Amino acid sequence: MAKKGTDYFGMFDRCVSYANQAALLLENSFMQFNPEQLQEKMAEMHTIEHTADKVRHEMMECLAKEFLPPIDREDIVELSNAMDQVTDSIEDVLLRVYMFNIRTLRPDVQEFVTIIRRCCQTLQGITQELPHFRKSQKLRGLLVDMNDLEGEGDRLYTQVMRRLYDEEKDPVSVFAWTALYDRMERCCDRCEEVAEAVERVVMKNS
C-alpha cells in the first residue's frame, strides 16, 4: 500500500487547482485590461506558478521514497509534469503581453481566455474523478469534453489568425499577436495533453 499520508491523487488535484487559479487570473486581467497593472498581475501569476511547482516537487520527493505507489511511477511523473506545463503555459501568455508591450487587446482575446478557463475547469473535474477511475461514470464524459474544448480552441485559433492577417497591417503587431495567439492555443493543447495522459493511465490500469 502507498505510505500513509501520501495522497498522489489529492496532489494532482492541487496542481490543477493552481492552473485554475492562473486561468482565472488571466481571464480577469484581460476582461479588465490595464497595461499599467501588468507587472502586478505578473507577480500574482508567478506566485501561483511557484506554488504549483512546490506541490510537484513535494510529489517527486514522496515518490522517491514510495515503495508501492497507487499507479506506476512513470505515470505519476508524466501526469505531474503535464499538469505543471498547463500553469506554465498560462503564465507565459501574460508574460508575452508584457514583453511585447501590448497596450490594447484585440476583441477575440476574451473568447480565447474563456476557453482556456473552461479547459482548466474541465481538467479540475477530471482530477477530482481520477481517484475513482476504475468505477467513475463521469470521467469518460469529462475526457470527451476536454477533447471538444481543445477542438474549439483550434477552430478559434484558425479564425483569429486569419482575421489578424486580414486586418492588421503593422508587421510588429502581426508578429506580437501571432506569438500571443500561439501561446493561448498552446494552453488548450497542454490541458488536452493532461487528459490524454489520464486516458492512458485509465487504459493501463483497467
GUNU-156285 format. One line per 10 residues: number of its first residue (from 1); for each residue x, y negated, z of C-alpha. Coordinates in nm, 3 decimals, decimal comma, m for minus. Each point is the difference from the previous one (the first is absolute). Layout:
BEGIN
NUM) X/Y/Z; ... $
//
This chain:
BEGIN
1) 0,000/0,000/0,000; 0,104/m0,360/m0,050; 0,160/m0,161/0,300; m0,263/m0,156/0,224; m0,025/m0,372/m0,063; 0,121/0,017/m0,361; m0,310/m0,085/m0,199; 0,117/m0,026/m0,360; m0,350/m0,047/m0,137; m0,054/m0,284/0,246 $
11) 0,328/m0,155/m0,114; m0,110/0,024/m0,363; m0,317/m0,188/0,093; 0,203/m0,265/0,182; 0,226/m0,046/m0,304; m0,301/m0,052/m0,225; m0,161/m0,236/0,251; 0,298/m0,233/m0,053; m0,048/0,025/m0,377; m0,360/m0,104/0,063 $
21) 0,113/m0,295/0,209; 0,241/m0,102/m0,275; m0,274/0,024/m0,265; m0,237/m0,212/0,208; 0,270/m0,260/0,059; 0,076/m0,011/m0,373; m0,369/m0,035/m0,086; m0,054/m0,276/0,257; 0,315/m0,181/m0,112; m0,124/m0,002/m0,359 $
31) m0,366/m0,078/0,075; 0,108/m0,310/0,196; 0,319/m0,064/m0,192; 0,230/m0,271/0,130; 0,356/0,006/m0,139; 0,119/m0,200/0,300; m0,092/0,290/0,229; 0,178/0,270/m0,200; 0,302/0,025/0,228; m0,227/0,040/0,301 $
41) m0,200/0,271/m0,179; 0,321/0,175/m0,108; 0,116/0,009/0,362; m0,332/0,157/0,104; 0,027/0,251/m0,284; 0,357/0,092/0,091; m0,104/0,064/0,360; m0,264/0,245/m0,125; 0,248/0,171/m0,234; 0,266/0,023/0,273 $
51) m0,247/0,153/0,246; m0,104/0,257/m0,261; 0,367/0,086/m0,053; 0,039/0,063/0,373; m0,286/0,251/m0,006; 0,160/0,182/m0,293; 0,339/0,010/0,177; m0,169/0,132/0,314; m0,161/0,272/m0,210; 0,335/0,101/m0,149 $
61) 0,160/0,014/0,345; m0,277/0,227/0,125; 0,026/0,218/m0,309; 0,374/0,046/0,049; m0,069/0,158/0,341; m0,316/0,189/m0,097; 0,014/0,378/m0,003; m0,324/0,067/m0,187; m0,181/m0,306/m0,143; m0,369/0,033/m0,100 $
71) 0,088/m0,023/m0,371; 0,331/0,048/m0,181; 0,277/m0,245/0,084; 0,045/m0,108/m0,360; m0,372/m0,082/m0,019; 0,021/m0,219/0,309; 0,301/m0,180/m0,146; m0,170/m0,045/m0,338; m0,322/m0,131/0,153; 0,173/m0,240/0,237 $
81) 0,222/m0,140/m0,277; m0,296/m0,041/m0,235; m0,200/m0,183/0,267; 0,293/m0,227/0,075; 0,022/m0,090/m0,369; m0,359/m0,129/0,007; 0,077/m0,261/0,266; 0,329/m0,090/m0,169; m0,172/m0,054/m0,334; m0,261/m0,231/0,154 $
91) 0,269/m0,206/0,171; 0,179/m0,024/m0,335; m0,302/m0,171/m0,160; 0,007/m0,284/0,252; 0,378/m0,023/m0,030; m0,025/m0,044/m0,379; m0,253/m0,282/0,036; 0,253/m0,181/0,218; 0,303/0,084/m0,217; m0,168/m0,122/m0,319 $
101) m0,131/m0,311/0,180; m0,355/0,063/m0,118; m0,210/m0,299/0,104; m0,336/0,095/m0,151; m0,149/0,347/m0,029; m0,167/0,127/m0,314; m0,371/0,085/0,055; 0,038/0,375/m0,058; 0,244/0,036/0,290; m0,283/0,020/0,252 $
111) m0,157/0,294/m0,180; 0,335/0,179/0,001; 0,069/m0,047/0,370; m0,352/0,120/0,079; 0,074/0,325/m0,183; 0,327/0,034/0,195; m0,188/m0,047/0,326; m0,263/0,258/m0,103; 0,279/0,245/m0,089; 0,148/m0,041/0,347 $
121) m0,340/0,043/0,166; m0,052/0,322/m0,193; 0,348/0,111/0,100; m0,095/m0,056/0,364; m0,300/0,227/m0,047; 0,229/0,264/m0,150; 0,243/m0,007/0,292; m0,287/0,015/0,250; m0,127/0,316/m0,171; 0,346/0,151/m0,045 $
131) 0,015/0,181/0,339; m0,309/0,196/m0,110; 0,116/0,060/m0,357; m0,083/0,371/0,010; m0,367/m0,063/0,083; m0,068/m0,362/m0,093; m0,293/m0,059/m0,232; 0,096/m0,367/m0,047; 0,364/0,029/m0,099; m0,055/0,117/m0,358 $
141) m0,240/m0,287/m0,066; 0,244/m0,254/0,142; 0,280/0,133/m0,222; m0,229/m0,039/m0,302; m0,090/m0,353/0,115; 0,368/m0,089/0,015; 0,056/0,127/m0,352; m0,295/m0,209/m0,120; 0,132/m0,312/0,172; 0,345/0,046/m0,149 $
151) m0,164/0,030/m0,341; m0,194/m0,319/0,070; 0,329/m0,170/0,082; 0,154/0,124/m0,325; m0,289/m0,136/m0,204; 0,014/m0,336/0,176; 0,376/m0,016/m0,057; m0,052/0,048/m0,374; m0,264/m0,275/m0,008; 0,195/m0,256/0,203 $
161) 0,320/0,056/m0,197; m0,182/m0,053/m0,330; m0,165/m0,314/0,141; 0,336/m0,129/0,125; 0,171/0,035/m0,337; m0,302/m0,151/m0,174; m0,040/m0,303/0,226; 0,343/m0,084/0,141; 0,252/m0,177/m0,223; 0,273/m0,080/0,251 $
171) 0,262/0,281/m0,018; 0,105/m0,045/0,363; m0,360/0,043/0,116; m0,043/0,303/m0,225; 0,311/0,159/0,150; m0,105/m0,074/0,360; m0,356/0,122/m0,042; 0,104/0,310/m0,191; 0,226/0,095/0,291; m0,272/m0,079/0,254 $
181) m0,267/0,203/m0,178; 0,249/0,287/m0,030; 0,047/m0,006/0,378; m0,372/m0,012/0,066; m0,066/0,295/m0,229; 0,283/0,183/0,176; m0,185/m0,035/0,333; m0,289/0,201/m0,144; 0,243/0,256/m0,140; 0,167/0,042/0,340 $
191) m0,337/0,070/0,163; m0,078/0,258/m0,266; 0,340/0,163/0,061; m0,091/0,051/0,367; m0,330/0,159/m0,105; 0,184/0,230/m0,240; 0,243/0,101/0,277; m0,295/0,076/0,228; m0,159/0,209/m0,273; 0,320/0,204/m0,034 $
201) 0,004/0,062/0,375; m0,363/0,114/m0,008; 0,063/0,237/m0,292; 0,312/0,139/0,163; m0,164/0,068/0,335; m0,349/0,112/m0,103 $
//
